[in-house]
Amino acid sequence: MLVFVGLIIVSFVFYFYYKTKQFRATLPIRKKWYAAVASFSLGSFIFFFGVNILFVNQSAVTYIVSAVFIILGIAMMITNYKAAKHYHKFVAEETRLNQ
């Protein structure tokens, strides 16, 4: 259980870090890339939180709520991983063109 708490904290720290980088970025593709990476971190936070809930309490309501969190977290992670991978191709080119 302590491992999941650590992963939850790390995920939230990465979310906060990349969200801050997104607000400070000036180039539009880099902003979108930071937003996608931040949303991926938020998805991992939701996923790890859902898995951690399974160990805290054992009831039918807990299983339903944690299943929703796990499914939502996985969906966010997959979607934003694809978006970050797509935008990452253009970040170096955008930086080269704007220097």
Backbone as XML, in Angstrom:
<?xml version="1.0"?>
<chain id="A" units="angstrom">
  <residue number="1" name="MET">
    <atom name="N" x="0.813" y="-1.191" z="0.000"/>
    <atom name="CA" x="0.000" y="0.000" z="0.000"/>
    <atom name="C" x="0.858" y="1.256" z="0.000"/>
  </residue>
  <residue number="2" name="LEU">
    <atom name="N" x="1.978" y="1.198" z="0.640"/>
    <atom name="CA" x="2.857" y="2.358" z="0.696"/>
    <atom name="C" x="3.426" y="2.682" z="-0.688"/>
  </residue>
  <residue number="3" name="VAL">
    <atom name="N" x="3.581" y="1.657" z="-1.502"/>
    <atom name="CA" x="4.072" y="1.862" z="-2.861"/>
    <atom name="C" x="3.071" y="2.690" z="-3.663"/>
  </residue>
  <residue number="4" name="PHE">
    <atom name="N" x="1.787" y="2.376" z="-3.531"/>
    <atom name="CA" x="0.768" y="3.120" z="-4.266"/>
    <atom name="C" x="0.659" y="4.561" z="-3.781"/>
  </residue>
  <residue number="5" name="VAL">
    <atom name="N" x="0.837" y="4.776" z="-2.500"/>
    <atom name="CA" x="0.832" y="6.143" z="-1.971"/>
    <atom name="C" x="1.993" y="6.933" z="-2.571"/>
  </residue>
  <residue number="6" name="GLY">
    <atom name="N" x="3.155" y="6.312" z="-2.661"/>
    <atom name="CA" x="4.307" y="6.968" z="-3.286"/>
    <atom name="C" x="4.062" y="7.268" z="-4.755"/>
  </residue>
  <residue number="7" name="LEU">
    <atom name="N" x="3.456" y="6.318" z="-5.478"/>
    <atom name="CA" x="3.151" y="6.539" z="-6.890"/>
    <atom name="C" x="2.097" y="7.624" z="-7.078"/>
  </residue>
  <residue number="8" name="ILE">
    <atom name="N" x="1.138" y="7.693" z="-6.170"/>
    <atom name="CA" x="0.129" y="8.754" z="-6.227"/>
    <atom name="C" x="0.782" y="10.118" z="-6.055"/>
  </residue>
  <residue number="9" name="ILE">
    <atom name="N" x="1.683" y="10.224" z="-5.095"/>
    <atom name="CA" x="2.367" y="11.498" z="-4.846"/>
    <atom name="C" x="3.254" y="11.880" z="-6.026"/>
  </residue>
  <residue number="10" name="VAL">
    <atom name="N" x="3.996" y="10.921" z="-6.564"/>
    <atom name="CA" x="4.869" y="11.198" z="-7.713"/>
    <atom name="C" x="4.038" y="11.622" z="-8.921"/>
  </residue>
  <residue number="11" name="SER">
    <atom name="N" x="2.915" y="10.949" z="-9.154"/>
    <atom name="CA" x="2.047" y="11.316" z="-10.278"/>
    <atom name="C" x="1.517" y="12.732" z="-10.129"/>
  </residue>
  <residue number="12" name="PHE">
    <atom name="N" x="1.106" y="13.093" z="-8.926"/>
    <atom name="CA" x="0.599" y="14.441" z="-8.703"/>
    <atom name="C" x="1.699" y="15.484" z="-8.874"/>
  </residue>
  <residue number="13" name="VAL">
    <atom name="N" x="2.898" y="15.174" z="-8.416"/>
    <atom name="CA" x="4.017" y="16.114" z="-8.575"/>
    <atom name="C" x="4.332" y="16.315" z="-10.049"/>
  </residue>
  <residue number="14" name="PHE">
    <atom name="N" x="4.347" y="15.230" z="-10.848"/>
    <atom name="CA" x="4.581" y="15.365" z="-12.285"/>
    <atom name="C" x="3.456" y="16.152" z="-12.952"/>
  </residue>
  <residue number="15" name="TYR">
    <atom name="N" x="2.217" y="15.928" z="-12.526"/>
    <atom name="CA" x="1.099" y="16.695" z="-13.076"/>
    <atom name="C" x="1.290" y="18.185" z="-12.808"/>
  </residue>
  <residue number="16" name="PHE">
    <atom name="N" x="1.598" y="18.529" z="-11.582"/>
    <atom name="CA" x="1.794" y="19.932" z="-11.218"/>
    <atom name="C" x="2.979" y="20.531" z="-11.969"/>
  </residue>
  <residue number="17" name="TYR">
    <atom name="N" x="4.062" y="19.772" z="-12.111"/>
    <atom name="CA" x="5.253" y="20.256" z="-12.811"/>
    <atom name="C" x="4.948" y="20.552" z="-14.278"/>
  </residue>
  <residue number="18" name="TYR">
    <atom name="N" x="4.328" y="19.601" z="-14.967"/>
    <atom name="CA" x="4.064" y="19.797" z="-16.391"/>
    <atom name="C" x="2.956" y="20.823" z="-16.639"/>
  </residue>
  <residue number="19" name="LYS">
    <atom name="N" x="2.019" y="20.944" z="-15.727"/>
    <atom name="CA" x="1.000" y="21.979" z="-15.875"/>
    <atom name="C" x="1.627" y="23.364" z="-15.730"/>
  </residue>
  <residue number="20" name="THR">
    <atom name="N" x="2.563" y="23.508" z="-14.819"/>
    <atom name="CA" x="3.279" y="24.760" z="-14.663"/>
    <atom name="C" x="4.107" y="25.071" z="-15.908"/>
  </residue>
  <residue number="21" name="LYS">
    <atom name="N" x="4.772" y="24.039" z="-16.449"/>
    <atom name="CA" x="5.550" y="24.225" z="-17.676"/>
    <atom name="C" x="4.640" y="24.616" z="-18.840"/>
  </residue>
  <residue number="22" name="GLN">
    <atom name="N" x="3.435" y="24.065" z="-18.873"/>
    <atom name="CA" x="2.488" y="24.405" z="-19.934"/>
    <atom name="C" x="2.123" y="25.876" z="-19.873"/>
  </residue>
  <residue number="23" name="PHE">
    <atom name="N" x="1.845" y="26.401" z="-18.693"/>
    <atom name="CA" x="1.471" y="27.802" z="-18.562"/>
    <atom name="C" x="2.624" y="28.744" z="-18.893"/>
  </residue>
  <residue number="24" name="ARG">
    <atom name="N" x="3.858" y="28.292" z="-18.667"/>
    <atom name="CA" x="5.011" y="29.151" z="-18.908"/>
    <atom name="C" x="5.525" y="29.066" z="-20.339"/>
  </residue>
  <residue number="25" name="ALA">
    <atom name="N" x="5.128" y="28.037" z="-21.085"/>
    <atom name="CA" x="5.611" y="27.865" z="-22.458"/>
    <atom name="C" x="4.986" y="28.922" z="-23.375"/>
  </residue>
  <residue number="26" name="THR">
    <atom name="N" x="5.756" y="29.324" z="-24.372"/>
    <atom name="CA" x="5.251" y="30.332" z="-25.308"/>
    <atom name="C" x="4.917" y="29.735" z="-26.672"/>
  </residue>
  <residue number="27" name="LEU">
    <atom name="N" x="5.532" y="28.624" z="-27.034"/>
    <atom name="CA" x="5.296" y="28.012" z="-28.334"/>
    <atom name="C" x="4.056" y="27.110" z="-28.277"/>
  </residue>
  <residue number="28" name="PRO">
    <atom name="N" x="3.183" y="27.175" z="-29.267"/>
    <atom name="CA" x="1.898" y="26.473" z="-29.186"/>
    <atom name="C" x="1.993" y="24.948" z="-29.176"/>
  </residue>
  <residue number="29" name="ILE">
    <atom name="N" x="2.889" y="24.370" z="-29.971"/>
    <atom name="CA" x="3.000" y="22.906" z="-29.980"/>
    <atom name="C" x="3.592" y="22.415" z="-28.667"/>
  </residue>
  <residue number="30" name="ARG">
    <atom name="N" x="4.566" y="23.146" z="-28.159"/>
    <atom name="CA" x="5.152" y="22.771" z="-26.870"/>
    <atom name="C" x="4.106" y="22.853" z="-25.758"/>
  </residue>
  <residue number="31" name="LYS">
    <atom name="N" x="3.213" y="23.847" z="-25.822"/>
    <atom name="CA" x="2.118" y="23.947" z="-24.841"/>
    <atom name="C" x="1.215" y="22.723" z="-24.915"/>
  </residue>
  <residue number="32" name="LYS">
    <atom name="N" x="0.883" y="22.303" z="-26.131"/>
    <atom name="CA" x="0.025" y="21.126" z="-26.295"/>
    <atom name="C" x="0.721" y="19.870" z="-25.809"/>
  </residue>
  <residue number="33" name="TRP">
    <atom name="N" x="2.036" y="19.777" z="-26.045"/>
    <atom name="CA" x="2.778" y="18.612" z="-25.574"/>
    <atom name="C" x="2.806" y="18.565" z="-24.047"/>
  </residue>
  <residue number="34" name="TYR">
    <atom name="N" x="3.076" y="19.706" z="-23.427"/>
    <atom name="CA" x="3.056" y="19.759" z="-21.958"/>
    <atom name="C" x="1.668" y="19.434" z="-21.411"/>
  </residue>
  <residue number="35" name="ALA">
    <atom name="N" x="0.622" y="19.913" z="-22.078"/>
    <atom name="CA" x="-0.741" y="19.608" z="-21.629"/>
    <atom name="C" x="-1.024" y="18.114" z="-21.719"/>
  </residue>
  <residue number="36" name="ALA">
    <atom name="N" x="-0.562" y="17.472" z="-22.785"/>
    <atom name="CA" x="-0.785" y="16.031" z="-22.939"/>
    <atom name="C" x="-0.020" y="15.245" z="-21.886"/>
  </residue>
  <residue number="37" name="VAL">
    <atom name="N" x="1.216" y="15.637" z="-21.609"/>
    <atom name="CA" x="2.007" y="14.932" z="-20.596"/>
    <atom name="C" x="1.406" y="15.162" z="-19.207"/>
  </residue>
  <residue number="38" name="ALA">
    <atom name="N" x="0.930" y="16.373" z="-18.941"/>
    <atom name="CA" x="0.292" y="16.651" z="-17.656"/>
    <atom name="C" x="-0.987" y="15.828" z="-17.496"/>
  </residue>
  <residue number="39" name="SER">
    <atom name="N" x="-1.762" y="15.703" z="-18.558"/>
    <atom name="CA" x="-2.986" y="14.902" z="-18.481"/>
    <atom name="C" x="-2.676" y="13.418" z="-18.335"/>
  </residue>
  <residue number="40" name="PHE">
    <atom name="N" x="-1.575" y="12.964" z="-18.932"/>
    <atom name="CA" x="-1.143" y="11.585" z="-18.725"/>
    <atom name="C" x="-0.814" y="11.355" z="-17.251"/>
  </residue>
  <residue number="41" name="SER">
    <atom name="N" x="-0.124" y="12.313" z="-16.647"/>
    <atom name="CA" x="0.203" y="12.205" z="-15.219"/>
    <atom name="C" x="-1.054" y="12.225" z="-14.357"/>
  </residue>
  <residue number="42" name="LEU">
    <atom name="N" x="-2.035" y="13.040" z="-14.744"/>
    <atom name="CA" x="-3.301" y="13.063" z="-14.016"/>
    <atom name="C" x="-4.018" y="11.716" z="-14.149"/>
  </residue>
  <residue number="43" name="GLY">
    <atom name="N" x="-3.967" y="11.120" z="-15.335"/>
    <atom name="CA" x="-4.557" y="9.792" z="-15.536"/>
    <atom name="C" x="-3.877" y="8.738" z="-14.688"/>
  </residue>
  <residue number="44" name="SER">
    <atom name="N" x="-2.556" y="8.810" z="-14.578"/>
    <atom name="CA" x="-1.859" y="7.848" z="-13.722"/>
    <atom name="C" x="-2.197" y="8.080" z="-12.254"/>
  </residue>
  <residue number="45" name="PHE">
    <atom name="N" x="-2.386" y="9.342" z="-11.864"/>
    <atom name="CA" x="-2.817" y="9.647" z="-10.499"/>
    <atom name="C" x="-4.173" y="9.007" z="-10.204"/>
  </residue>
  <residue number="46" name="ILE">
    <atom name="N" x="-5.110" y="9.157" z="-11.123"/>
    <atom name="CA" x="-6.448" y="8.577" z="-10.938"/>
    <atom name="C" x="-6.377" y="7.057" z="-10.904"/>
  </residue>
  <residue number="47" name="PHE">
    <atom name="N" x="-5.562" y="6.469" z="-11.778"/>
    <atom name="CA" x="-5.407" y="5.019" z="-11.816"/>
    <atom name="C" x="-4.841" y="4.484" z="-10.499"/>
  </residue>
  <residue number="48" name="PHE">
    <atom name="N" x="-3.733" y="5.069" z="-10.035"/>
    <atom name="CA" x="-3.124" y="4.607" z="-8.789"/>
    <atom name="C" x="-4.031" y="4.846" z="-7.591"/>
  </residue>
  <residue number="49" name="PHE">
    <atom name="N" x="-4.797" y="5.926" z="-7.616"/>
    <atom name="CA" x="-5.749" y="6.187" z="-6.545"/>
    <atom name="C" x="-6.830" y="5.104" z="-6.525"/>
  </residue>
  <residue number="50" name="GLY">
    <atom name="N" x="-7.314" y="4.714" z="-7.706"/>
    <atom name="CA" x="-8.316" y="3.653" z="-7.781"/>
    <atom name="C" x="-7.789" y="2.324" z="-7.302"/>
  </residue>
  <residue number="51" name="VAL">
    <atom name="N" x="-6.543" y="2.018" z="-7.632"/>
    <atom name="CA" x="-5.948" y="0.762" z="-7.160"/>
    <atom name="C" x="-5.744" y="0.815" z="-5.648"/>
  </residue>
  <residue number="52" name="ASN">
    <atom name="N" x="-5.335" y="1.962" z="-5.135"/>
    <atom name="CA" x="-5.122" y="2.097" z="-3.691"/>
    <atom name="C" x="-6.425" y="1.954" z="-2.910"/>
  </residue>
  <residue number="53" name="ILE">
    <atom name="N" x="-7.525" y="2.418" z="-3.476"/>
    <atom name="CA" x="-8.818" y="2.303" z="-2.798"/>
    <atom name="C" x="-9.178" y="0.830" z="-2.566"/>
  </residue>
  <residue number="54" name="LEU">
    <atom name="N" x="-8.779" y="-0.032" z="-3.494"/>
    <atom name="CA" x="-9.090" y="-1.456" z="-3.342"/>
    <atom name="C" x="-8.501" y="-2.038" z="-2.067"/>
  </residue>
  <residue number="55" name="PHE">
    <atom name="N" x="-7.342" y="-1.547" z="-1.647"/>
    <atom name="CA" x="-6.691" y="-2.083" z="-0.456"/>
    <atom name="C" x="-7.182" y="-1.450" z="0.837"/>
  </residue>
  <residue number="56" name="VAL">
    <atom name="N" x="-7.786" y="-0.285" z="0.753"/>
    <atom name="CA" x="-8.206" y="0.428" z="1.960"/>
    <atom name="C" x="-9.497" y="-0.155" z="2.532"/>
  </residue>
  <residue number="57" name="ASN">
    <atom name="N" x="-10.476" y="-0.379" z="1.673"/>
    <atom name="CA" x="-11.776" y="-0.835" z="2.141"/>
    <atom name="C" x="-12.275" y="-1.932" z="1.213"/>
  </residue>
  <residue number="58" name="GLN">
    <atom name="N" x="-12.914" y="-2.933" z="1.762"/>
    <atom name="CA" x="-13.404" y="-4.063" z="0.983"/>
    <atom name="C" x="-14.927" y="-4.099" z="1.045"/>
  </residue>
  <residue number="59" name="SER">
    <atom name="N" x="-15.584" y="-3.487" z="0.057"/>
    <atom name="CA" x="-17.036" y="-3.549" z="-0.030"/>
    <atom name="C" x="-17.437" y="-3.420" z="-1.495"/>
  </residue>
  <residue number="60" name="ALA">
    <atom name="N" x="-18.704" y="-3.662" z="-1.770"/>
    <atom name="CA" x="-19.181" y="-3.614" z="-3.159"/>
    <atom name="C" x="-19.082" y="-2.195" z="-3.728"/>
  </residue>
  <residue number="61" name="VAL">
    <atom name="N" x="-19.386" y="-1.202" z="-2.907"/>
    <atom name="CA" x="-19.306" y="0.182" z="-3.361"/>
    <atom name="C" x="-17.857" y="0.548" z="-3.684"/>
  </residue>
  <residue number="62" name="THR">
    <atom name="N" x="-16.932" y="0.083" z="-2.876"/>
    <atom name="CA" x="-15.521" y="0.345" z="-3.112"/>
    <atom name="C" x="-15.076" y="-0.262" z="-4.432"/>
  </residue>
  <residue number="63" name="TYR">
    <atom name="N" x="-15.517" y="-1.463" z="-4.715"/>
    <atom name="CA" x="-15.142" y="-2.106" z="-5.974"/>
    <atom name="C" x="-15.683" y="-1.332" z="-7.178"/>
  </residue>
  <residue number="64" name="ILE">
    <atom name="N" x="-16.882" y="-0.830" z="-7.071"/>
    <atom name="CA" x="-17.478" y="-0.072" z="-8.175"/>
    <atom name="C" x="-16.744" y="1.253" z="-8.383"/>
  </residue>
  <residue number="65" name="VAL">
    <atom name="N" x="-16.505" y="1.975" z="-7.307"/>
    <atom name="CA" x="-15.826" y="3.271" z="-7.397"/>
    <atom name="C" x="-14.395" y="3.091" z="-7.899"/>
  </residue>
  <residue number="66" name="SER">
    <atom name="N" x="-13.691" y="2.088" z="-7.375"/>
    <atom name="CA" x="-12.316" y="1.883" z="-7.827"/>
    <atom name="C" x="-12.270" y="1.422" z="-9.282"/>
  </residue>
  <residue number="67" name="ALA">
    <atom name="N" x="-13.256" y="0.634" z="-9.719"/>
    <atom name="CA" x="-13.304" y="0.221" z="-11.126"/>
    <atom name="C" x="-13.500" y="1.434" z="-12.038"/>
  </residue>
  <residue number="68" name="VAL">
    <atom name="N" x="-14.341" y="2.355" z="-11.623"/>
    <atom name="CA" x="-14.547" y="3.580" z="-12.414"/>
    <atom name="C" x="-13.251" y="4.390" z="-12.476"/>
  </residue>
  <residue number="69" name="PHE">
    <atom name="N" x="-12.571" y="4.542" z="-11.347"/>
    <atom name="CA" x="-11.316" y="5.287" z="-11.327"/>
    <atom name="C" x="-10.252" y="4.603" z="-12.177"/>
  </residue>
  <residue number="70" name="ILE">
    <atom name="N" x="-10.153" y="3.303" z="-12.088"/>
    <atom name="CA" x="-9.143" y="2.568" z="-12.851"/>
    <atom name="C" x="-9.415" y="2.679" z="-14.347"/>
  </residue>
  <residue number="71" name="ILE">
    <atom name="N" x="-10.655" y="2.500" z="-14.753"/>
    <atom name="CA" x="-10.999" y="2.588" z="-16.175"/>
    <atom name="C" x="-10.779" y="4.002" z="-16.700"/>
  </residue>
  <residue number="72" name="LEU">
    <atom name="N" x="-11.197" y="5.008" z="-15.937"/>
    <atom name="CA" x="-10.997" y="6.396" z="-16.338"/>
    <atom name="C" x="-9.508" y="6.730" z="-16.419"/>
  </residue>
  <residue number="73" name="GLY">
    <atom name="N" x="-8.736" y="6.272" z="-15.443"/>
    <atom name="CA" x="-7.293" y="6.530" z="-15.441"/>
    <atom name="C" x="-6.596" y="5.887" z="-16.629"/>
  </residue>
  <residue number="74" name="ILE">
    <atom name="N" x="-6.950" y="4.644" z="-16.938"/>
    <atom name="CA" x="-6.338" y="3.963" z="-18.089"/>
    <atom name="C" x="-6.721" y="4.666" z="-19.383"/>
  </residue>
  <residue number="75" name="ALA">
    <atom name="N" x="-7.981" y="5.057" z="-19.510"/>
    <atom name="CA" x="-8.418" y="5.756" z="-20.723"/>
    <atom name="C" x="-7.672" y="7.079" z="-20.896"/>
  </residue>
  <residue number="76" name="MET">
    <atom name="N" x="-7.509" y="7.832" z="-19.819"/>
    <atom name="CA" x="-6.773" y="9.098" z="-19.895"/>
    <atom name="C" x="-5.312" y="8.869" z="-20.240"/>
  </residue>
  <residue number="77" name="MET">
    <atom name="N" x="-4.718" y="7.833" z="-19.656"/>
    <atom name="CA" x="-3.312" y="7.557" z="-19.926"/>
    <atom name="C" x="-3.095" y="7.164" z="-21.387"/>
  </residue>
  <residue number="78" name="ILE">
    <atom name="N" x="-3.947" y="6.312" z="-21.930"/>
    <atom name="CA" x="-3.794" y="5.876" z="-23.322"/>
    <atom name="C" x="-3.991" y="7.049" z="-24.276"/>
  </residue>
  <residue number="79" name="THR">
    <atom name="N" x="-5.057" y="7.803" z="-24.079"/>
    <atom name="CA" x="-5.356" y="8.930" z="-24.966"/>
    <atom name="C" x="-4.245" y="9.975" z="-24.951"/>
  </residue>
  <residue number="80" name="ASN">
    <atom name="N" x="-3.792" y="10.338" z="-23.773"/>
    <atom name="CA" x="-2.790" y="11.396" z="-23.674"/>
    <atom name="C" x="-1.392" y="10.906" z="-24.014"/>
  </residue>
  <residue number="81" name="TYR">
    <atom name="N" x="-1.125" y="9.618" z="-23.889"/>
    <atom name="CA" x="0.154" y="9.075" z="-24.356"/>
    <atom name="C" x="0.243" y="9.217" z="-25.869"/>
  </residue>
  <residue number="82" name="LYS">
    <atom name="N" x="-0.844" y="8.888" z="-26.554"/>
    <atom name="CA" x="-0.866" y="9.024" z="-28.016"/>
    <atom name="C" x="-0.721" y="10.482" z="-28.433"/>
  </residue>
  <residue number="83" name="ALA">
    <atom name="N" x="-1.384" y="11.376" z="-27.714"/>
    <atom name="CA" x="-1.282" y="12.807" z="-28.036"/>
    <atom name="C" x="0.131" y="13.323" z="-27.779"/>
  </residue>
  <residue number="84" name="ALA">
    <atom name="N" x="0.732" y="12.942" z="-26.666"/>
    <atom name="CA" x="2.087" y="13.396" z="-26.359"/>
    <atom name="C" x="3.084" y="12.853" z="-27.375"/>
  </residue>
  <residue number="85" name="LYS">
    <atom name="N" x="2.892" y="11.620" z="-27.771"/>
    <atom name="CA" x="3.770" y="11.020" z="-28.781"/>
    <atom name="C" x="3.631" y="11.755" z="-30.115"/>
  </residue>
  <residue number="86" name="HIS">
    <atom name="N" x="2.418" y="12.137" z="-30.464"/>
    <atom name="CA" x="2.178" y="12.873" z="-31.703"/>
    <atom name="C" x="2.826" y="14.253" z="-31.668"/>
  </residue>
  <residue number="87" name="TYR">
    <atom name="N" x="2.604" y="14.995" z="-30.591"/>
    <atom name="CA" x="3.139" y="16.350" z="-30.491"/>
    <atom name="C" x="4.658" y="16.361" z="-30.322"/>
  </residue>
  <residue number="88" name="HIS">
    <atom name="N" x="5.222" y="15.311" z="-29.728"/>
    <atom name="CA" x="6.658" y="15.272" z="-29.480"/>
    <atom name="C" x="7.446" y="15.292" z="-30.788"/>
  </residue>
  <residue number="89" name="LYS">
    <atom name="N" x="6.863" y="14.777" z="-31.851"/>
    <atom name="CA" x="7.529" y="14.789" z="-33.154"/>
    <atom name="C" x="7.778" y="16.214" z="-33.653"/>
  </residue>
  <residue number="90" name="PHE">
    <atom name="N" x="6.906" y="17.130" z="-33.274"/>
    <atom name="CA" x="6.963" y="18.486" z="-33.810"/>
    <atom name="C" x="7.622" y="19.500" z="-32.872"/>
  </residue>
  <residue number="91" name="VAL">
    <atom name="N" x="7.947" y="19.097" z="-31.654"/>
    <atom name="CA" x="8.507" y="20.047" z="-30.687"/>
    <atom name="C" x="9.893" y="20.533" z="-31.125"/>
  </residue>
  <residue number="92" name="ALA">
    <atom name="N" x="10.763" y="19.619" z="-31.545"/>
    <atom name="CA" x="12.111" y="20.019" z="-31.963"/>
    <atom name="C" x="12.054" y="20.895" z="-33.217"/>
  </residue>
  <residue number="93" name="GLU">
    <atom name="N" x="11.188" y="20.554" z="-34.132"/>
    <atom name="CA" x="11.059" y="21.359" z="-35.351"/>
    <atom name="C" x="10.549" y="22.754" z="-35.046"/>
  </residue>
  <residue number="94" name="GLU">
    <atom name="N" x="9.569" y="22.844" z="-34.145"/>
    <atom name="CA" x="9.031" y="24.155" z="-33.766"/>
    <atom name="C" x="10.098" y="25.000" z="-33.078"/>
  </residue>
  <residue number="95" name="THR">
    <atom name="N" x="10.895" y="24.372" z="-32.237"/>
    <atom name="CA" x="11.957" y="25.100" z="-31.559"/>
    <atom name="C" x="12.994" y="25.595" z="-32.561"/>
  </residue>
  <residue number="96" name="ARG">
    <atom name="N" x="13.340" y="24.744" z="-33.523"/>
    <atom name="CA" x="14.321" y="25.126" z="-34.541"/>
    <atom name="C" x="13.809" y="26.282" z="-35.390"/>
  </residue>
  <residue number="97" name="LEU">
    <atom name="N" x="12.526" y="26.273" z="-35.743"/>
    <atom name="CA" x="11.970" y="27.326" z="-36.585"/>
    <atom name="C" x="11.816" y="28.665" z="-35.858"/>
  </residue>
  <residue number="98" name="ASN">
    <atom name="N" x="11.645" y="28.630" z="-34.556"/>
    <atom name="CA" x="11.386" y="29.856" z="-33.796"/>
    <atom name="C" x="12.613" y="30.429" z="-33.112"/>
  </residue>
  <residue number="99" name="GLN">
    <atom name="N" x="13.775" y="29.967" z="-33.455"/>
    <atom name="CA" x="14.981" y="30.530" z="-32.832"/>
    <atom name="C" x="15.582" y="31.598" z="-33.671"/>
  </residue>
</chain>
